[in-house]
Amino acid sequence: MAVAINEKRLSLREFLELEERYPERRFKPAANGAIIEMSPSRSHGFIEGWIYRLLQNWLETEHLSGFGAGVEITHDLDGWLCVPDVAVLPLEGEDYPREAPLLAVEIESRSNTRPELRAKAARYLERGTQVVWLVYPESRSLELHRAGEAAQTLSGGDVLEGGATLPGFRVSVEEIFPPAPQG
């Protein structure tokens, strides 16, 4: 469940002060800059971890020098605060990056609906992110967004390729999701 905390845009300093004031709570900026309180679910956490693992293992295996996968790293992209669920970004740099990640992954939740996620994807792309994955747990599908291209919906055995951004990355969409529980 998400609760709107602040309708005005906060600076990075103000956002960090909010997190510091309430360390037991989790906050995330919405596409419009409003700050919402998050309560991530078990399935959201598993999917986030699963995607992180796939990306980090690939980055290490393919030796994409100087890049790593990160989870929930606060970015300040030209005054727009964002916290991608998973991102691929340079290993070196500021604690709160001011440069767009190569890849931003956002996972649908009660507070991050499809329209909200699509708005976030547009903002990431406007600020230099090369690829955005919008992940939909319920339908076990993914929308792939690239600058200047129509969004592409993938599911099941469809193959997700890294293209020029993550050359050689190739995985079926099924592999993006943890295995469904048996029984």
C-alpha positions as CSV (number, residue, x, y, z in Angstrom):
1,M,0.0,0.0,0.0
2,A,1.2,3.5,-0.8
3,V,0.4,6.7,1.0
4,A,1.1,10.1,-0.6
5,I,3.4,12.0,1.8
6,N,4.1,15.2,-0.1
7,E,2.6,16.6,-3.3
8,K,5.4,19.0,-3.9
9,R,8.7,18.0,-5.5
10,L,11.5,17.6,-3.0
11,S,15.2,18.3,-3.6
12,L,17.6,15.4,-3.1
13,R,18.6,17.0,0.3
14,E,15.0,17.2,1.4
15,F,14.3,13.6,0.3
16,L,17.3,12.3,2.2
17,E,16.2,14.3,5.3
18,L,12.8,12.7,5.1
19,E,14.3,9.2,5.0
20,E,16.6,10.1,7.9
21,R,13.7,11.4,10.0
22,Y,11.7,8.2,9.4
23,P,14.3,5.4,9.1
24,E,11.7,2.7,9.6
25,R,9.6,3.8,6.6
26,R,10.3,3.6,2.9
27,F,9.7,6.4,0.4
28,K,9.9,6.6,-3.3
29,P,9.3,9.5,-5.7
30,A,6.4,9.1,-8.2
31,A,6.8,10.1,-11.9
32,N,5.3,13.5,-11.1
33,G,7.7,14.1,-8.3
34,A,5.2,13.5,-5.4
35,I,6.7,11.4,-2.6
36,I,4.8,8.3,-1.7
37,E,5.4,5.9,1.2
38,M,6.0,2.3,0.0
39,S,5.2,-1.0,1.5
40,P,6.8,-3.5,-0.9
41,S,5.2,-7.0,-1.0
42,R,7.0,-10.3,-0.8
43,S,6.5,-11.0,-4.5
44,H,7.8,-7.5,-5.4
45,G,11.0,-8.2,-3.4
46,F,11.5,-11.6,-4.9
47,I,11.2,-10.3,-8.4
48,E,13.5,-7.3,-7.7
49,G,16.1,-9.7,-6.3
50,W,15.6,-12.2,-9.2
51,I,16.2,-9.4,-11.8
52,Y,19.2,-8.0,-9.9
53,R,20.8,-11.5,-9.8
54,L,20.2,-12.1,-13.5
55,L,21.7,-8.8,-14.5
56,Q,24.6,-8.9,-12.0
57,N,25.5,-12.4,-13.0
58,W,25.5,-11.4,-16.7
59,L,27.5,-8.3,-16.1
60,E,30.2,-10.3,-14.2
61,T,30.2,-13.1,-16.8
62,E,30.3,-10.8,-19.8
63,H,32.8,-8.5,-18.1
64,L,31.0,-5.3,-19.0
65,S,33.8,-3.4,-17.4
66,G,32.9,-0.6,-15.0
67,F,29.2,-1.4,-14.6
68,G,27.1,-3.1,-12.0
69,A,23.5,-3.8,-11.1
70,G,22.0,-2.0,-8.1
71,V,18.7,-2.1,-6.2
72,E,16.8,1.0,-5.2
73,I,19.5,3.6,-5.7
74,T,18.3,7.2,-5.4
75,H,19.1,9.2,-8.5
76,D,18.8,13.0,-9.0
77,L,18.3,13.4,-12.8
78,D,18.1,17.1,-13.5
79,G,16.0,17.7,-10.5
80,W,13.8,14.6,-10.9
81,L,14.3,12.2,-8.0
82,C,13.9,8.6,-9.0
83,V,14.6,5.3,-7.3
84,P,14.5,2.5,-9.9
85,D,13.7,-0.9,-8.5
86,V,16.8,-2.2,-10.3
87,A,19.3,-0.3,-12.4
88,V,22.5,-0.9,-14.4
89,L,24.9,2.0,-13.8
90,P,28.6,2.7,-13.5
91,L,30.3,1.2,-10.5
92,E,32.2,4.5,-9.8
93,G,30.5,7.8,-9.1
94,E,28.5,9.7,-6.6
95,D,26.4,8.0,-3.9
96,Y,23.3,9.7,-5.4
97,P,24.0,9.5,-9.2
98,R,23.1,12.5,-11.3
99,E,23.6,10.6,-14.5
100,A,20.8,8.3,-15.9
101,P,21.3,4.6,-15.5
102,L,21.9,2.6,-18.7
103,L,18.9,0.4,-17.7
104,A,16.1,1.2,-15.3
105,V,13.7,-1.5,-14.1
106,E,10.4,-0.6,-12.5
107,I,8.0,-3.3,-11.1
108,E,4.3,-2.8,-11.0
109,S,2.7,-2.6,-7.5
110,R,-0.4,-1.0,-6.0
111,S,1.3,2.4,-5.9
112,N,3.0,1.9,-9.3
113,T,0.2,1.3,-11.7
114,R,0.7,0.9,-15.5
115,P,0.0,4.6,-16.2
116,E,2.4,5.6,-13.5
117,L,5.1,3.2,-14.7
118,R,4.7,4.4,-18.3
119,A,5.1,8.0,-17.1
120,K,8.3,7.0,-15.3
121,A,9.6,5.2,-18.4
122,A,9.1,8.4,-20.4
123,R,11.0,10.5,-17.8
124,Y,13.9,8.0,-17.6
125,L,14.2,8.1,-21.4
126,E,14.0,11.9,-21.5
127,R,16.9,12.1,-19.1
128,G,19.2,9.7,-20.9
129,T,18.3,6.2,-19.8
130,Q,18.8,4.0,-22.8
131,V,16.4,1.1,-21.9
132,V,13.5,0.8,-19.4
133,W,11.9,-2.5,-18.4
134,L,8.4,-2.2,-16.9
135,V,7.7,-5.5,-15.2
136,Y,4.1,-6.8,-14.6
137,P,4.1,-9.6,-12.0
138,E,0.5,-10.6,-12.3
139,S,0.6,-11.2,-16.1
140,R,4.3,-12.2,-15.9
141,S,5.0,-9.9,-18.8
142,L,7.3,-7.0,-19.4
143,E,7.2,-3.8,-21.5
144,L,10.5,-2.8,-23.1
145,H,10.9,1.0,-23.7
146,R,13.7,2.5,-25.8
147,A,14.1,6.1,-26.9
148,G,12.5,6.8,-30.3
149,E,10.9,3.3,-30.5
150,A,7.4,2.0,-29.8
151,A,7.1,0.1,-26.5
152,Q,7.3,-3.6,-27.0
153,T,5.4,-6.1,-24.8
154,L,7.0,-9.5,-24.1
155,S,5.8,-12.5,-22.2
156,G,6.4,-16.2,-21.6
157,G,9.1,-17.6,-23.9
158,D,9.7,-14.3,-25.7
159,V,13.3,-13.4,-25.7
160,L,14.5,-10.2,-24.0
161,E,17.7,-8.9,-25.6
162,G,20.0,-6.2,-24.4
163,G,20.6,-4.7,-27.8
164,A,23.3,-2.0,-28.0
165,T,22.9,-1.2,-24.3
166,L,23.7,-4.6,-22.9
167,P,25.3,-6.4,-25.9
168,G,24.9,-10.1,-25.7
169,F,22.3,-10.1,-22.9
170,R,19.6,-12.5,-23.8
171,V,17.0,-14.1,-21.5
172,S,13.5,-15.4,-21.9
173,V,10.9,-13.3,-20.1
174,E,10.0,-16.4,-18.0
175,E,13.5,-16.2,-16.5
176,I,12.8,-12.7,-15.2
177,F,10.3,-14.1,-12.7
178,P,11.0,-16.5,-9.9
179,P,9.5,-19.9,-10.5
180,A,5.8,-20.2,-9.5
181,P,5.3,-22.0,-6.3
182,Q,4.4,-25.7,-6.7
183,G,1.5,-27.4,-5.0
